[in-house]
């Protein structure tokens, strides 16, 4: 039994009941492969941007029951569920005809069935870069399991696509305009902006971290700007007053979907989740306090004609901890020497971001291992000087940041 709720209001919008197969009893050889692709959020944001930029229309179709719409991949039997009585003598089992939930390969079987119908029966062309992105004429289709987004300039063309999908044998319902997708609330603020947020997931994280009380101190940044998170092997072990791995898993989902600004802090925490120490628990709670202050915020999609902008941390060697480096700790001094050669300007002119970009690699690298990277470094320095325009941002506690604007269609950013 399952209740489906709206992301923002938590109002129950649908009730579901499923007959599940016990996949835990499947043995090796009973299923060959289990992987099923899912659309990346980069692919999801593309149709959203096109809807805003070109005034396209979008609808959200939903496949009813999804998995059981595909036939079972091989002969399979299951135990008689409780409550069903057989009035005939002997032992009985149920033969499975459809791809019911619970099987280890159920997601893969459903995906292959769906892709086959879209590609071979409805005329969609599958993307080479994302196996869950499709196009047909002017219509884009991005799917994730049984949820999908259809976007295109013509409403009638979208309705025809829905009709063709139904004629291919798929039971599809229209959920209307895009509002909730994969647990993310998609709010169209105005004609030019989509706001993506996950307030319910943020509340779950705060509850897990015991930060859902009334008098909780908040933080302005996802992590301290003056400290680098290391392994801290000599520190006491984390006391497990909250489930660290579970919280980091939810944070990973959050930063992928609606909070990309916490990606760096989340990845730092994930590095040490197998052996957390006291400092790691404190760092996760720091991030939770930041989410407490920004719980109703999220990423805004506002496409414009401006060039692509990147904010990069110029302090690329400041996070190197030689004592904890697993490989080549002797390269740290060389990285610091390179960092000392960086030169920032306080104007909007083309920046001489790296001093003497034509210098021989041997002037910067001493050891043999580092020389192998010298050619790449020289190429990157030339690319930065030729392709970027830099303006330094505020210097916060020793961390120097650089706002980079790409001037060319194709540029290597390093």
C-alpha positions as CSV (number, residue, x, y, z in Angstrom):
1,X,0.0,0.0,0.0
2,X,1.3,3.5,-0.8
3,X,0.0,7.0,-0.6
4,X,1.2,9.6,-3.1
5,X,1.4,13.1,-1.9
6,X,2.0,16.5,-3.4
7,X,5.5,17.8,-2.8
8,X,4.7,21.2,-1.3
9,X,1.4,20.7,0.6
10,X,1.9,16.9,1.4
11,X,-1.8,16.5,0.4
12,X,-2.7,12.9,-0.5
13,X,-3.4,12.9,-4.2
14,X,-3.4,9.2,-5.0
15,X,-3.6,5.8,-3.2
16,X,-1.9,2.7,-4.7
17,X,-1.9,-1.0,-4.0
18,X,0.6,-3.5,-5.5
19,X,1.2,-7.2,-5.6
20,X,4.9,-7.6,-5.1
21,X,7.3,-10.4,-6.0
22,X,9.9,-11.3,-3.3
23,X,13.1,-10.5,-5.2
24,X,15.3,-11.3,-2.1
25,X,14.7,-15.0,-2.9
26,X,16.0,-14.8,-6.4
27,X,19.3,-16.5,-6.9
28,X,22.3,-16.0,-9.3
29,X,21.3,-17.1,-12.8
30,X,17.6,-16.3,-12.2
31,X,18.1,-12.8,-13.7
32,X,20.9,-11.8,-16.0
33,X,21.1,-8.0,-15.8
34,X,19.3,-5.5,-13.5
35,X,20.5,-2.0,-14.6
36,X,17.9,0.4,-15.9
37,X,18.8,4.0,-17.0
38,X,17.1,7.1,-15.6
39,X,17.2,10.6,-17.0
40,X,19.7,13.0,-15.6
41,X,18.6,16.3,-14.2
42,X,20.5,18.1,-16.9
43,X,18.2,16.4,-19.4
44,X,15.2,17.4,-17.4
45,X,16.2,21.1,-17.2
46,X,16.6,21.3,-21.0
47,X,12.8,21.1,-21.9
48,X,12.1,23.3,-18.9
49,X,14.4,26.0,-20.4
50,X,12.9,25.6,-23.8
51,X,9.4,26.0,-22.4
52,X,10.5,29.3,-20.9
53,X,12.7,30.6,-23.7
54,X,10.5,29.6,-26.7
55,X,7.0,29.7,-25.0
56,X,6.6,26.0,-25.6
57,X,3.9,23.8,-24.1
58,X,4.5,21.0,-21.7
59,X,2.5,18.1,-20.3
60,X,3.4,15.4,-17.8
61,X,2.1,11.9,-18.8
62,X,2.1,9.1,-16.3
63,X,2.1,5.4,-17.1
64,X,-0.5,3.6,-14.9
65,X,1.0,0.8,-12.8
66,X,4.1,0.9,-15.2
67,X,6.0,-2.3,-14.5
68,X,3.1,-4.7,-15.0
69,X,2.5,-3.3,-18.4
70,X,5.5,-5.2,-19.6
71,X,5.4,-8.9,-20.1
72,X,7.5,-11.1,-17.8
73,X,11.0,-11.9,-19.3
74,X,11.0,-15.6,-18.5
75,X,8.8,-18.3,-16.9
76,X,8.4,-17.4,-13.2
77,X,6.3,-18.6,-10.3
78,X,5.5,-17.2,-6.9
79,X,3.9,-18.3,-3.6
80,X,0.2,-18.0,-3.1
81,X,-0.4,-14.6,-1.3
82,X,-2.0,-14.7,2.1
83,X,-5.8,-14.5,2.0
84,X,-6.2,-16.5,-1.2
85,X,-7.4,-20.1,-0.6
86,X,-7.2,-23.0,-3.1
87,X,-9.9,-25.5,-2.7
88,X,-8.1,-28.3,-4.5
89,X,-5.7,-30.8,-3.0
90,X,-1.9,-30.5,-3.4
91,X,0.6,-27.7,-3.4
92,X,-0.1,-24.7,-5.7
93,X,1.8,-21.7,-6.9
94,X,0.9,-18.7,-9.0
95,X,2.4,-18.4,-12.5
96,X,3.6,-14.8,-13.2
97,X,2.5,-13.4,-16.6
98,X,3.4,-9.7,-16.1
99,X,6.5,-7.9,-15.0
100,X,5.3,-7.2,-11.4
101,X,7.2,-5.1,-8.9
102,X,9.8,-6.6,-6.6
103,X,11.8,-8.6,-9.1
104,X,15.5,-7.6,-9.3
105,X,15.2,-7.1,-13.1
106,X,11.8,-5.5,-13.0
107,X,13.1,-1.9,-13.7
108,X,15.2,-3.1,-16.6
109,X,12.4,-5.2,-18.2
110,X,10.0,-2.2,-18.0
111,X,12.6,0.2,-19.5
112,X,13.3,-2.1,-22.4
113,X,9.6,-2.5,-23.1
114,X,9.0,1.2,-23.0
115,X,12.0,2.2,-25.1
116,X,11.0,-0.5,-27.7
117,X,7.5,1.0,-28.0
118,X,8.7,4.6,-28.2
119,X,11.4,3.9,-30.8
120,X,9.8,1.3,-32.9
121,X,6.0,2.0,-32.7
122,X,5.7,5.7,-32.1
123,X,8.6,7.1,-34.1
124,X,10.7,8.6,-31.3
125,X,14.5,8.8,-31.8
126,X,16.6,8.0,-28.7
127,X,19.4,10.4,-27.7
128,X,23.0,9.1,-28.0
129,X,24.0,11.0,-24.9
130,X,21.1,10.2,-22.5
131,X,19.2,6.9,-23.0
132,X,16.1,8.4,-21.4
133,X,15.8,11.4,-23.7
134,X,13.8,11.1,-27.0
135,X,12.6,13.4,-29.7
136,X,10.0,13.2,-32.5
137,X,9.7,16.1,-34.8
138,X,9.5,19.2,-32.6
139,X,8.6,17.2,-29.5
140,X,11.0,16.3,-26.7
141,X,10.4,13.4,-24.3
142,X,12.4,12.9,-21.1
143,X,11.4,9.9,-19.0
144,X,12.4,8.5,-15.7
145,X,10.9,5.1,-15.0
146,X,7.1,5.8,-15.3
147,X,7.2,9.6,-15.2
148,X,8.0,11.7,-18.2
149,X,7.9,15.3,-19.5
150,X,6.7,16.1,-23.0
151,X,7.5,19.5,-24.4
152,X,6.9,21.1,-27.8
153,X,5.8,24.3,-29.6
154,X,2.4,22.8,-30.7
155,X,-0.3,21.6,-28.3
156,X,-2.0,19.5,-31.1
157,X,1.3,17.8,-31.8
158,X,1.7,16.9,-28.1
159,X,-1.9,15.5,-28.0
160,X,-1.1,13.4,-31.1
161,X,2.0,12.0,-29.4
162,X,-0.1,11.0,-26.4
163,X,-2.6,9.3,-28.7
164,X,0.2,7.4,-30.5
165,X,1.7,6.2,-27.2
166,X,-1.8,4.9,-26.2
167,X,-2.2,3.2,-29.5
168,X,1.1,1.4,-29.0
169,X,-0.4,-0.4,-26.1
170,X,0.7,1.7,-23.1
171,X,-1.8,2.8,-20.5
172,X,-1.0,6.5,-20.1
173,X,-2.8,9.3,-18.2
174,X,-2.2,13.0,-18.5
175,X,-1.2,14.7,-15.2
176,X,-1.6,18.2,-16.7
177,X,1.1,20.9,-16.5
178,X,4.4,20.2,-14.9
179,X,4.1,20.7,-11.2
180,X,5.8,17.8,-9.3
181,X,8.4,15.6,-11.0
182,X,10.4,13.0,-9.1
183,X,9.8,14.6,-5.8
184,X,10.8,18.1,-7.0
185,X,8.2,20.9,-7.0
186,X,8.4,22.9,-10.3
187,X,6.8,26.3,-9.9
188,X,6.5,28.6,-12.8
189,X,7.1,31.9,-11.1
190,X,6.6,34.1,-14.2
191,X,6.9,33.8,-18.0
192,X,10.7,33.7,-17.7
193,X,11.4,31.6,-14.6
194,X,11.0,28.1,-13.2
195,X,11.7,27.5,-9.5
196,X,12.7,24.0,-8.5
197,X,12.5,23.1,-4.8
198,X,12.3,20.1,-2.5
199,X,10.9,21.4,0.8
200,X,9.7,18.0,2.0
201,X,13.1,16.4,1.5
202,X,14.8,19.3,3.3
203,X,12.4,18.8,6.2
204,X,13.3,15.1,6.3
205,X,17.0,15.9,6.4
206,X,16.4,18.4,9.2
207,X,14.4,15.8,11.2
208,X,17.2,13.3,10.7
209,X,19.8,15.8,12.0
210,X,17.6,16.8,15.0
211,X,17.5,20.4,13.6
212,X,13.7,20.7,13.2
213,X,13.2,22.5,16.6
214,X,12.2,26.1,17.1
215,X,15.4,27.6,18.3
216,X,18.0,26.3,15.8
217,X,20.9,28.4,14.9
218,X,21.3,28.8,11.1
219,X,24.4,29.2,8.9
220,X,24.9,31.5,5.8
221,X,27.2,29.1,4.0
222,X,27.1,25.3,3.3
223,X,30.5,24.8,5.0
224,X,33.1,26.9,6.9
225,X,35.2,29.0,4.6
226,X,38.3,28.9,6.8
227,X,38.6,25.2,7.4
228,X,39.4,22.2,5.1
229,X,37.6,19.0,5.9
230,X,40.1,16.1,6.1
231,X,40.2,12.6,7.3
232,X,40.9,13.6,11.0
233,X,42.2,10.1,11.8
234,X,43.4,11.1,15.2
235,X,40.0,12.6,16.2
236,X,37.3,10.6,18.2
237,X,34.9,8.5,16.1
238,X,31.5,10.0,15.3
239,X,29.0,9.2,18.1
240,X,26.2,8.2,15.7
241,X,23.6,10.5,17.3
242,X,22.2,10.7,13.8
243,X,22.4,8.3,10.8
244,X,25.3,9.9,8.9
245,X,25.2,7.8,5.7
246,X,21.4,8.2,5.4
247,X,21.7,12.0,5.7
248,X,24.5,12.2,3.1
249,X,22.4,10.0,0.7
250,X,19.5,12.4,1.0
251,X,21.9,15.4,0.6
252,X,23.2,13.8,-2.6
253,X,19.7,13.7,-4.0
254,X,19.0,17.3,-2.9
255,X,22.2,18.7,-4.6
256,X,21.5,16.9,-7.9
257,X,17.9,18.1,-8.2
258,X,17.4,21.5,-6.7
259,X,20.3,22.7,-4.5
260,X,23.5,22.6,-6.6
261,X,25.1,25.1,-4.3
262,X,25.6,22.5,-1.7
263,X,27.3,20.0,-4.1
264,X,30.9,20.7,-3.0
265,X,30.1,20.4,0.7
266,X,28.0,17.2,0.2
267,X,30.8,15.6,-1.8
268,X,33.3,16.5,0.9
269,X,31.2,14.8,3.5
270,X,30.6,11.7,1.3
271,X,34.3,11.1,1.0
272,X,34.5,10.2,4.7
273,X,31.2,8.6,5.3
274,X,32.7,5.1,5.6
275,X,34.7,6.2,8.7
276,X,33.1,9.4,10.1
277,X,34.8,11.3,12.9
278,X,33.6,14.0,15.2
279,X,34.5,16.8,12.7
280,X,32.5,15.1,9.9
281,X,29.4,14.9,12.0
282,X,29.8,18.6,12.9
283,X,30.2,19.4,9.2
284,X,27.0,17.6,8.2
285,X,25.1,19.5,10.9
286,X,26.6,22.8,9.7
287,X,25.2,22.0,6.2
288,X,21.9,21.1,7.9
289,X,21.8,24.5,9.6
290,X,22.4,26.2,6.2
291,X,19.5,24.2,4.8
292,X,17.3,25.3,7.7
293,X,17.9,28.9,6.5
294,X,17.2,28.1,2.9
295,X,14.6,25.4,3.1
296,X,12.1,27.2,0.8
297,X,14.8,28.0,-1.8
298,X,15.9,26.1,-4.8
299,X,17.4,26.5,-8.3
300,X,15.9,29.0,-10.6
301,X,15.9,28.3,-14.4
302,X,15.9,31.7,-16.2
303,X,17.3,31.3,-19.7
304,X,18.7,34.5,-21.3
305,X,20.8,35.5,-24.2
306,X,23.9,36.1,-22.0
307,X,27.1,34.1,-22.4
308,X,27.7,31.1,-20.2
309,X,29.1,32.1,-16.8
310,X,31.2,30.0,-14.4
311,X,32.3,30.7,-10.8
312,X,35.5,28.9,-10.1
313,X,37.6,28.7,-6.9
314,X,41.0,30.1,-7.8
315,X,42.5,28.5,-4.6
316,X,42.9,25.2,-6.4
317,X,45.8,24.1,-4.3
318,X,44.6,25.3,-0.9
319,X,42.6,22.1,-0.2
320,X,45.7,19.8,-0.7
321,X,46.6,18.1,2.6
322,X,50.0,16.3,2.0
323,X,49.7,14.2,5.1
324,X,46.4,12.7,3.9
325,X,47.3,12.4,0.2
326,X,47.1,8.8,-1.0
327,X,49.3,9.5,-4.1
328,X,52.2,11.8,-4.9
329,X,52.1,14.0,-1.8
330,X,55.4,15.6,-3.0
331,X,53.4,17.4,-5.7
332,X,51.9,19.8,-3.1
333,X,54.8,22.2,-3.1
334,X,54.8,22.4,-6.9
335,X,51.1,23.1,-6.9
336,X,51.6,25.9,-4.4
337,X,54.3,27.4,-6.6
338,X,51.9,27.4,-9.5
339,X,49.3,29.0,-7.3
340,X,51.8,31.7,-6.3
341,X,52.1,32.6,-10.0
342,X,48.4,33.4,-10.4
343,X,47.8,37.1,-10.9
344,X,44.4,38.8,-10.4
345,X,43.3,42.1,-11.8
346,X,40.6,44.4,-10.3
347,X,39.2,45.5,-13.7
348,X,37.1,44.1,-16.5
349,X,39.9,43.9,-19.1
350,X,41.1,40.6,-20.5
351,X,42.9,39.1,-17.6
352,X,46.4,37.8,-17.5
353,X,45.1,35.1,-15.2
354,X,48.3,33.1,-15.2
355,X,51.6,34.9,-15.1
356,X,53.9,34.1,-18.1
357,X,51.6,31.6,-19.8
358,X,54.3,30.6,-22.3
359,X,56.8,29.5,-19.6
360,X,58.5,26.2,-20.0
361,X,57.0,23.4,-17.9
362,X,60.3,22.6,-16.3
363,X,60.3,26.0,-14.6
364,X,57.2,24.9,-12.6
365,X,57.7,21.2,-12.2
366,X,60.7,19.5,-10.6
367,X,59.7,15.8,-10.2
368,X,59.4,13.4,-13.0
369,X,55.8,12.4,-12.2
370,X,54.5,16.0,-12.4
371,X,56.2,16.6,-15.7
372,X,53.7,14.4,-17.4
373,X,51.0,16.9,-16.6
374,X,53.0,19.9,-17.8
375,X,51.7,19.8,-21.4
376,X,48.2,19.8,-20.2
377,X,48.9,22.7,-17.8
378,X,50.5,24.7,-20.6
379,X,47.5,24.2,-22.8
380,X,45.1,25.1,-20.1
381,X,46.9,28.3,-19.3
382,X,46.8,29.4,-22.9
383,X,43.1,28.5,-23.1
384,X,42.3,30.5,-20.0
385,X,44.2,33.6,-21.2
386,X,42.6,33.4,-24.7
387,X,39.0,32.5,-23.7
388,X,38.0,34.0,-20.4
389,X,37.4,37.3,-18.8
390,X,37.8,37.5,-15.1
391,X,36.7,39.7,-12.3
392,X,37.8,38.8,-8.7
393,X,35.0,38.5,-6.1
394,X,35.2,39.4,-2.5
395,X,38.1,37.8,-0.6
396,X,36.6,35.7,2.2
397,X,38.9,34.6,5.0
398,X,41.7,33.8,2.6
399,X,39.6,32.1,-0.1
400,X,40.0,33.9,-3.4
401,X,37.3,33.3,-5.9
402,X,37.2,34.1,-9.6
403,X,34.1,34.9,-11.7
404,X,34.8,33.5,-15.2
405,X,32.9,34.4,-18.3
406,X,33.3,32.3,-21.4
407,X,33.8,34.3,-24.6
408,X,34.2,31.5,-27.1
409,X,31.8,28.8,-28.3
410,X,34.1,26.0,-27.3
411,X,36.5,26.4,-24.3
412,X,38.4,24.1,-22.0
413,X,37.7,25.3,-18.4
414,X,40.4,24.3,-15.9
